[in-house]
Amino acid sequence: MNRITGVEIIPLRYPTVGRFKFFESPSGPPGRAAVLVKIVSEDGTTGWGQSVPVPRWSYETLESAVSALERYLAPLLVGIDPLDLDAVHTLLNREIAGSFSTGAPITKAGIDLALHDLIGKALGKNVRELWGRTGREEITLSWTLNPKNLEDLEPMIEEGRRRGYEHFNVKVAPDPVFDLEMCRIVKRCVPEGFLWCDANGGYDLKTALDVAPQLADIGVPVLEQPLPANRLSGYQALKRQGALPIVMDEGVVSPEDLVEFFRLGCLDGVAMKPARCGGLLSARRQVEILESEGLMFLGSGLTDPDLSLAASLNLYGAYNLQHPAALNGPQFLVGSLLSEPLAPEGGKLRVPKGPGLGVSVEESRMEALRAV
């Protein structure tokens, strides 16, 4: 295959609508930051990827992602064969080393996605075809609820239902009284919907042990990331309690993390995010581990725009995701780089079918979203 001749890094900021707590910051500019990665090979084939840092969710920022990509990671790619993804990730991980797990995984995901897109386009195949998988042609979505007040909740539910959504995920923690009442209201309004609680590491162990059986009594089927990622003995205690399936998110970055946490008895499954894992190579391997061990596989995202959203859809479609996916980019973001933006219909998104990630970037739309 043709070698890589150039890499371009473009910082973006997507306007947002509605309230999402991870984008509320008094110190930063409004909007959803992202970094577009453009990789070009000798014959002019172009691959597009996206890094999607969220400072209130991880330590990675727009500025750190741009700096890491421009100064450290992008120069490694020029002149190499993009087909050997394992070798590329070895280079990336040597240049920016890890600590507890993979270093700067959200940043590195932009390169991984662009390489998948480049390889697929060069070979005339969608990434699912490269993997030898077909799976689902559409993904059922979950509507995200994160109200400040309980009075705001029912109008939020009705807005989701008006748009065709039948399933809901709620942001919980740290207030268990508020959280339990919120879940009661959701179950009353949408009794047949899949209700997914995500604490984003916001409970302490005592509170989580107290809340989990009460959530189960309400009819909540799963609790995501109840504790901070490094509270492994706490996760063991919650799994031993057995009130609810416990899935991890923030703490599972590499396949090695997943295997270790499973061996330690810390989890019942993972809420997968390709953006969190350094991209599709790592995420695919983790999904296959989940399948082989009979663990729960949920699909979510980092309020992904455009390329990152397309990558998630391809992964979840290829591996036949069984539960509604918390992919809330279309719910909270405005604007698109794509010639055909990814827009839900009836609470579902079609899995892109074209070569690579299955979508086409319209470069003329870039300036409107460029971060300054």
N, C-alpha and C positions, 0 to 999 in steps of 0.2 A: 504493500500500500504506500501511497505517496507520503513523504515525511511532512512534518509541520513546518510552515514557513513564517507564521506570524500569530501573535496573540494580542487581542485588544481588550482592555478593561474599561467599562463604562459604568460609572455610578448613577443610580436611578433613585427616584422617590415617587411612589405611587400615592395619589390622594386617597384618603379614607372616608368612609361614611359610617355613621353609627358609632357606638362606643365599644371599644375593645381595650381592656385594661393594660395590655402589654404595649400599647402604642401611646399611652398617656404618660407624658414626661414634661415637667416644667422646664427642663434644661435643654431639651433637644427640639429640632424643628418638627413640625407635624408631618404625618405621612408614614408610609411603609417603605423603609430603605431596602434596596436590593442592588446587587452588582451584576451587570451583564458581562458574560465572558464570551468572546468571539475567537474561535480558533480556525485558522485557514491552512489548508494543505497545499502542496506544490501544484496540483491541478486546478486550484481555485475552489475546491469543495469547502464549505463553511459549516462548522458546528457551533451551536449556540447553547450556552448554559447559564445558570443563575445561582448566585450565592444570596442567601436571604437572612442576614443577621438581625437579631432582635435583642438589643442590650438588656432589656428587662427580663429576658428569658435565659440568656446566656452571656458569657463575657465578650462575645464577638460584636463588633460595631461596624457600621459602614466604613468608617475611616480605617479601622484595623484590617478589614477585609481588602480594601483597595490597596493599602500599603503592602500587605502580605502577598497579594497577587502580583502587583507590579514589580516589587523589588526582589522577591524571593522565589515565587512559584512559576510565574509565566516564563521567565528566562530559561528555566529548565526544559521547557517543552520544545523550543525551537530546534529543529534538526532531528527529532526523534520519530520513531514509528509509533503512531497512536494505537495500533492494534493490541499491543501488550499492556493491558490495563493494570495488571498486577505490578509490572515493572514501573509504570508511571506512578502508582500509589506508593511504591517503595521509595522513589525519588522524592515525592512530595513529603512523605513522613520522615525522611532523613533530613530534609531541608528545614522543616518546622516540626520539631520533635514533639512527642506527647508528654503528658505528665501522668495522671492516673490512667488516662486513655488517649485516644487520638488527639493530636493538637490541631486546633483551628478547623474542626470538621465541617462547620457550616461554610467557611471560606473555600475549603478544598472541594466541597460538593459542586461548586460552580464549574470547576475544571472537569470533574468526573462527568457531569451531565453534558457538557460541551463535547467531550470525547465520544460519549455514547451517540450523541446526535451526529457527529462527524463520521463515525464508523458506519452507522446505519445508512446515512446518505451516500457514502462512497460505495457501499455494497447494494444499495437500492432496497434496503429492508428496514422495516420498523424494528425497534429494539425487542419487541416481543418475539418477532420472527428470529432475531439473532439468538434469543434464548431458547428457541424451539418450543414456545408456548403460545397458546391462543387465549384461553380463559374468557373472562367477561367482556362484553362490548360496551357496557355502561356501568357506572358506579353510583349506588344510592348514597346520598349525602345526609349528614346530620347538621341541624341548625344550632349554632352556638348561642348560649344564653349566659350573660354575665351582668345582671342588673345591679345597680347600686341600691335600689329599694325594691321591696317585694311588690309595691304598687306598679312598678314598671314591667313586671314579669309577664302578666297575661297579654298585654299589647304586643310584647316581643314574640310570644308564642303564636299569637294570631297573625303577625306579620310573616313568620315562617310558614305557617299553614297556608296563608294566602298565596305564597310562592310555590306551593306544592310539596313542602317538606312534611314528612310524617314522623321524623325521628329527631331527637334533641340531645345535645351534650351541654352540661352545665359546669361552670367554673365554681368550685367550692374552696373553702378554707380562707381565713382561719376561724370563722365564727360558726360553730356547729349548729347553733339554734337557727340562725338564718338559713344555713345550708339545708337542714332537714325540712324546714317549712317550704323552701324553694322547691325541693324535690317532690314534696306532697302536692304542691300546686301543679307542677308539670304532669305528674301521674294522673291527677284528677282531670286535667284538660286533655291529655293525650294518653289514655290508659293503655293503648296497644302499641305505642311507640317505644323504640329502644332508647332508654335513658342512660346516658354515660356520664359519670361524675369524674371530673379531673381536678385534683387538688394542687397540681403543679408544685408539689413538695411543701405545701403550706401548713400541714398539721404537725403537732408533736405526737409522740407515740401514744401517750395516754389518751389524747383526744381521738386519734385515729382508731384505737382499739374500742373506744366507746361509741364512735360514730358508725363504724362499719356494720355491726349487727342491726342498728336502727335503719340504715340505708337499705339493708337487705329486707327488712320488714316492710318498707315502703314499696319495694319492688324494683330497686336499682340492681342491675345484673353485674356490675363491675365497678371497681374503684381504681382510678389511675393515679399513680405517683402521689400517694398520700403523704410521704415523708421526703425530706431532702435526700438527694441521691446517695449521699455517703452514710446513711443510717442503716447499714446492712443488718445489724442485729435487730433493729426495729422491723424491717421487712420480714425477717425470719419469724418474729413474734406474730405479725399479722397473718402470715401464711399458716402458722400453726393454729391460730384462732379459727381460721377457715370460714369466717362469716361471709366473705365475698371473695371472688377471684381478684387478686391483686396484680395489676399490670404496671410495669415500669416504663418510663419514657426518658426523661432527662438523663438518667444515669447509664443508659445502654447506648453506647456509641459504636463500639466495634463488635464483631462476632465473638471475640474473646471475652468481652464483658458479659455478653449474654450467656455464654457457656458457664462462666464462673458463677454468676448470680443464680443460674439454674442449679448448679451443683451444690451451692450453699443453701438452697431452699428459700430463696428470697422472692420468687415471683411465680405467677401462673401464666404470664404472657407478656407481650410487649405491644405498646402503641407505636407502630412504626412510622418513621419520618425519614425519607431519603435525605432531606436537607440536613438533618441532625447527624446522620451517620457518615458524612463524607461522600455521599452520593449513592448511586444505584449498585455499584459493585458490592459494597458492604451491606447495603440494605437487602439485596437479593440473598446473600449468604445467610443473613439473620432470619429471613422468612423461611428459608429451607431448614434451618435448625428448629424453628418453631414447629414446622410441619412434622419433622422427624421425631420430635419429642412430645407431640400431641399438646402443645401449648397454645394459648389463645393468641390470635393474630388480629390486632385492630389496626386500622389505617387512619392516620391523622396528618397534620401538616403544621407549618409555621406561617399560617395565613399566606400561602404561597401565591405569587403572581405567575402568570404566563409559563415560562420554561420549567420552573420548579413544580408548578401544578401539573403540567403535562407529564413530567417524569413520574410523579406520584400516581397519576391515573394509569400510566402504563404498567407500573409495578403492581398495583392493586388489581388491575384487570388480568394481568398475566398469571397472578397467583390466586385468582378466584376469591377475592375478599368476600367473606360471608356477612359481615356486619356493616352498617352504615358508616361511611368515612367522615371524620371531622375535618373536611377540607373547606375552610371558611374564607378562602381568598375571594371567591365571587360574592360573598356576603358583605365583606368589609372594604374591598378595594375598588377603585375607580380607574379606568384607563387600561390600555393593553398595547403591547408591541406587536401583537399577532395580526396577520391578515384576516384570520377568522378567529376572533376571541373565543375562549372557552366559557360558554354561558350555560348554566343549568336550565333544564326543562323538567318541570314536574318533580323537582327535588333530586334530579339525577344529572350526571355529566357523562357524555359519551367519551370513550377512550379514544384518543387520537390514533389514526390509522396510517398516516403517511410515513415516509422514510425517516429514520432516526427517531426523535421524540414525537414525530407525527405532526408537528406544527411548523408554520412558516413565519419568520420575523419580518415585519415591514419596517425597514430602517428609517423611513420617513417619519415614523411615529416616535422616534427615539428622543428628539429634542424636547418634545412636550413633557417628557418624564425625566429628563436628565437632572440629576442633583447638582446644585450649585454650592 
